[in-house]
């Protein structure tokens, strides 16, 4: 009898928990209604697969079919694509060809869509058309297939996406063009309307595409370049007004995300196949562009200085070619740091009207085809800096303000930390850091250094007046 009662109680508890979970899921999922204010007359999409970062350029010609003027357009990104999205930008394709404000407008959990709201500079009248574009950069979208290859072999990757562009509005005409790095295409799927022309695959044109249409596009093609991921980048910029110097140091942790070796590495095979290295995914060196006035350039790893690097000065820049101690194949890692000094006057200026200094530097540099999973930029300002503000064309995941102590620092320098994940070359843009630095605080470090030396000499004088001999010196003199 007791067993039956316990069994009924457990069944009741499980049923209640199931109902609670179902009700919570129903409550958690929300749908965001989108007003059908537009019809897309024509949409042209270009997908560039010629680098490790996938770039999309979408041209849209939309018509306002609402009875009133509207100035907001909703652009939707599916959940799986949103997870890889690193950068999105909207702009006018007609005069004055300026950027358009774009921001997240909520997540539709029922349809698993991330909504972005694009705001036009002026409302669009009924039956009026507008031409604008959206640029997207996505990371970690190329998957090596096969995942392991011989040491001397071509690398192939797979890219999967939607033939159409997900849109909440109907599309009268749509065409998708995929640009590949070579003509070596293993296979491709998608619509029957696909045509291959050299290293391009064109899907469409399609007509009368319904909102939310989807058809799988899967491409398997050769990609003979290394797929590079910087798992962690720390960039330090130290400002010195006394030395009129900006010290830059970058610490890289690099991962080759391409196809791995199916057998152990052979140095003999590597030396014998040097002429065909350009057709494989091996990484032999990296090139970085430095300011033309960079000096005291160094490049070191965990072991020490690496003498295989080369530095060449050109008219407008300096080129630093870094050759790791060993070639990098898929799955291999390498860590190093390099830095240089440059005159502060090229990056920092004083505004008399506001009494502020403006430091103008790039958030990251030399990204090229690499993906940076996590970038941390530390800007170290002089002691006494205050009212620090940062202005950037994109948002950061974390902003910290904290002190930083170095040589002869008393109150600590002002350190601004900027952190961002999923960084691509589109984030290689200038940021401005505004700060105030009273003239009296410029004397803080020399005064501290002078006070330290004065105290040291004073202490040595006082110590010299004390006797540290053992016993009574007067008694020793009498005995003699």
ZIVENRA-V983183 format. One line per field, one symbol per residue. phi: phi as a letter, one per 20 degrees, with the letter a starting at -180 (. if undefined). Layout:
BEGIN
phi=???
END
This chain:
BEGIN
phi=.ffffffffffffffffffffffffffffcddfcffeccefbcdccdddebfdeddcddcddcfdefcfccccdddcfgffffefdbbbdbeecgeldfdfcbfdodeffelceecdddffbgefgmedbdbccdcccdleddfbffccffdbeecccccaegedfbfdfdfbbbdddddfbeedfabcqefeecdcmdccddofdclefgmfbbfdcdcbecedfddcefbcdcdcdecffelcdedccddcdceeefefecffdffffffdgfdffedefddbcdcedgfefclfcbccfeqfdeeecccedfdacdddddgfbfddgnecbcabcaadbffffcccddffdmdededcefcclfleeddfbdcddddeffnfbleccccfbedfbcccbfcdcfledeneeddddcbdlecffeecfcdddbdbgffffefffffffffffffffffffffeeddfeneffffffff
END
